[in-house]
């Protein structure tokens, strides 16, 4: 779903993805708290991800995935040169409405600096953000709907660790993410480091699974090759989220 502020930890039973009402995801509050301006964290993620997309020639990726796209547009912008088609897979009705509105009617002005940075790093991106986003197809669904081997590249940003308190379910979601790409396909992801369950504004507590580099290596090393994990320091320009930074992952699905 995305980068999110800390809330009080849930007591009692472990909360899983199905226990949260993602259709009620507070899009307006989420954007206000996170994406109405560029933060150092965003700049770091965009620089990292842009370097991965620049490995590919314009149009060199027939089909790519943004898993759990949420209302965050910059991962979709970044794919706009290398990918000929982007599936933004998102379970939340509220986030789907936002994404479809942005694609149909034009992006909010607050997203323009994000696209400016994306294009400064990748001049192959179209001059017009709307052209870059024309490649995007918003699909309402979950990781359970993914057919193995469908995509040439899969991207996931602040998702698997932000939807469950159960490490087993976190692992299963990451497994579906890996299997979604063809053998040899590219994996690209960002995770909040050690983020506990959280609140957005005055809303409910959403489940999260605190993960660190050791946890990511335990999950991805048996499933991927060429695993690389970089770290961004905690972004002090953001409200206190309870995280300790951001982990950036690249890898490939092994060939058979």
C-alpha positions in Angstrom: 0.0 0.0 0.0 2.8 2.5 0.8 5.0 4.3 3.2 2.9 5.1 6.3 3.1 6.7 9.7 3.4 4.8 12.9 0.5 4.0 15.1 0.1 2.1 18.3 1.0 -1.6 18.1 -1.9 -3.9 17.9 -2.3 -6.2 20.9 -3.7 -9.7 21.0 -3.8 -11.9 17.9 -1.6 -11.3 14.9 -3.5 -9.3 12.2 -3.3 -10.5 8.6 -4.1 -8.9 5.3 -7.7 -10.1 5.3 -8.3 -8.4 8.7 -8.0 -4.9 7.2 -10.6 -3.1 5.1 -8.3 -2.0 2.2 -11.3 -0.6 0.3 -11.4 2.1 3.0 -7.8 3.0 2.5 -7.6 6.8 3.3 -6.1 8.0 0.0 -6.4 11.8 0.7 -4.8 11.5 4.1 -2.1 9.1 2.8 -1.1 11.5 0.0 -1.2 14.5 2.3 1.2 12.8 4.8 3.5 11.3 2.2 3.5 12.5 -1.4 2.5 16.1 -1.7 6.2 17.0 -2.0 9.4 15.3 -2.8 11.2 14.0 0.3 14.8 12.7 0.4 13.4 9.2 0.7 11.5 9.6 -2.6 14.6 11.0 -4.3 16.6 8.0 -3.1 14.1 5.4 -4.3 13.6 7.2 -7.6 17.4 7.3 -8.2 17.7 3.6 -7.4 14.8 2.4 -9.5 15.6 4.6 -12.4 19.0 3.0 -12.7 17.4 -0.4 -13.0 14.9 0.8 -15.7 17.8 2.4 -17.7 19.4 -1.0 -18.2 16.7 -1.6 -20.7 16.2 0.0 -24.1 13.1 2.1 -24.7 10.2 -0.4 -25.1 12.6 -3.2 -24.2 10.2 -4.7 -21.6 7.0 -5.9 -23.1 5.0 -6.2 -19.9 5.8 -5.1 -16.3 3.9 -5.2 -13.0 3.5 -2.7 -10.2 2.2 -4.9 -7.3 0.0 -3.2 -4.7 0.3 0.1 -6.6 -1.7 2.1 -4.2 -2.1 5.8 -5.1 1.7 6.3 -5.5 2.3 7.4 -9.1 6.1 7.6 -9.3 6.8 3.9 -9.7 4.4 4.0 -12.7 6.2 7.0 -14.1 9.6 5.3 -13.9 8.4 2.4 -16.1 7.3 4.8 -18.8 10.3 4.4 -21.1 11.4 0.8 -20.8 8.0 -0.8 -20.5 5.5 -1.1 -23.3 2.7 -2.1 -20.9 2.4 -1.7 -17.1 -0.2 -3.5 -15.0 -0.9 -1.6 -11.8 -2.4 -4.3 -9.6 -4.3 -2.9 -6.6 -6.9 -4.4 -4.2 -8.2 -1.2 -2.7 -11.3 0.3 -4.4 -10.3 3.7 -3.1 -6.8 3.5 -4.6 -8.2 2.1 -7.9 -10.5 5.1 -8.1 -7.7 7.5 -7.5 -5.4 5.9 -10.1 -8.0 5.7 -12.8 -8.9 9.3 -12.2 -5.3 10.4 -12.5 -4.9 8.5 -15.7 -8.1 9.8 -17.2 -8.0 13.4 -16.1 -4.4 14.2 -15.6 -2.1 14.1 -12.6 -2.3 16.3 -9.5 0.2 19.2 -9.7 2.0 17.8 -6.7 3.2 14.9 -8.8 5.0 17.1 -11.4 8.2 17.4 -9.4 8.3 13.7 -9.1 8.0 13.3 -12.9 10.6 16.0 -13.4 13.1 14.1 -11.4 12.2 10.8 -13.1 12.8 12.4 -16.5 16.0 14.1 -15.5 17.4 10.7 -14.6 16.0 9.0 -17.7 15.8 11.3 -20.8 14.1 8.4 -22.7 10.9 9.1 -20.7 8.4 11.1 -22.7 8.3 14.9 -22.2 4.7 14.6 -21.2 3.9 12.6 -18.1 0.5 11.7 -19.5 2.3 9.9 -22.3 4.4 7.9 -19.9 1.3 6.9 -17.9 -0.6 5.9 -21.1 1.2 2.6 -20.8 -0.5 1.9 -17.5 -3.5 -0.4 -17.0 -5.1 -0.3 -13.6 -6.2 -3.8 -12.5 -8.2 -4.4 -9.3 -6.9 -7.6 -7.7 -4.4 -9.1 -5.3 -1.2 -11.2 -5.5 -3.5 -14.3 -5.5 -4.6 -13.2 -9.0 -1.0 -13.3 -10.5 -0.2 -16.0 -13.0 3.4 -17.2 -12.7 5.8 -16.1 -15.4 3.6 -13.3 -16.8 6.0 -10.3 -16.5 9.4 -9.2 -17.7 9.9 -7.1 -14.6 7.9 -6.8 -11.3 8.1 -3.8 -9.0 6.7 -3.6 -5.5 7.0 -0.5 -3.3 6.2 -0.4 0.5 3.6 -3.2 0.1 4.4 -6.7 1.5 5.6 -5.3 4.9 2.6 -2.9 5.1 -0.3 -5.3 4.9 0.2 -8.1 7.5 1.8 -8.7 10.9 2.4 -12.4 10.0 5.9 -13.1 8.7 4.6 -16.2 7.0 2.1 -14.2 5.0 4.8 -11.6 4.2 6.9 -14.4 2.8 4.0 -15.8 0.7 3.4 -12.4 -0.8 7.0 -12.0 -1.7 7.0 -15.5 -3.2 4.0 -14.5 -5.5 5.9 -11.4 -6.4 9.0 -13.4 -7.5 6.9 -16.0 -9.4 5.1 -13.3 -11.3 8.1 -12.7 -13.5 9.4 -15.0 -16.2 12.6 -16.9 -15.5 15.4 -14.4 -15.9 13.0 -11.5 -15.2 13.9 -8.6 -13.0 12.6 -7.9 -9.5 12.6 -4.4 -8.0 11.3 -3.4 -4.6 11.4 -1.0 -1.7 10.6 -1.9 1.9 10.2 0.2 5.1 12.8 -1.0 7.5 11.5 -2.3 10.8 8.2 -0.5 10.5 5.5 -1.5 13.1 1.8 -1.4 12.6 0.7 2.1 11.8 -2.0 4.7 11.6 -2.8 7.3 8.9 -4.2 10.5 10.4 -6.8 9.6 13.0 -7.9 6.4 11.2 -7.6 2.7 12.2 -4.4 0.8 12.9 -3.2 -1.0 9.7 -1.1 -4.2 10.1 2.6 -4.3 9.3 5.5 -6.7 9.6 8.8 -5.2 10.7 11.6 -6.5 8.4 15.3 -5.8 8.1 18.0 -6.8 5.7 18.4 -10.2 7.3 14.7 -11.0 6.9 14.7 -9.9 3.3 17.8 -12.1 2.5 16.1 -15.1 4.3 13.0 -14.6 2.1 14.6 -13.8 -1.3 17.9 -15.6 -1.3 16.2 -19.1 -1.8 13.9 -17.7 -4.5 16.1 -15.3 -6.6 19.6 -14.8 -8.0 21.8 -11.7 -8.1 20.2 -10.4 -4.9 21.3 -6.9 -4.0 20.0 -4.8 -1.1 20.8 -1.2 -0.5 19.7 1.1 2.3 18.5 4.6 2.7 18.9 6.3 6.0 15.8 7.3 8.0 14.1 10.3 6.4 13.9 13.0 9.1 11.8 15.3 6.9 8.8 12.9 7.3 6.6 12.4 10.3 7.7 9.7 12.8 6.8 6.4 11.3 8.6 4.0 13.6 10.8 2.8 10.7 14.6 3.0 10.7 15.1 3.6 7.0 14.3 2.1 3.6 15.6 -1.1 2.0 16.0 -1.2 -1.8 16.1 -4.6 -3.4 17.0 -5.9 -6.9 17.2 -9.5 -8.1 16.3 -11.8 -10.9 14.1 -14.9 -11.0 16.3 -17.9 -11.6 16.3 -19.6 -14.9 15.0 -23.2 -14.8 
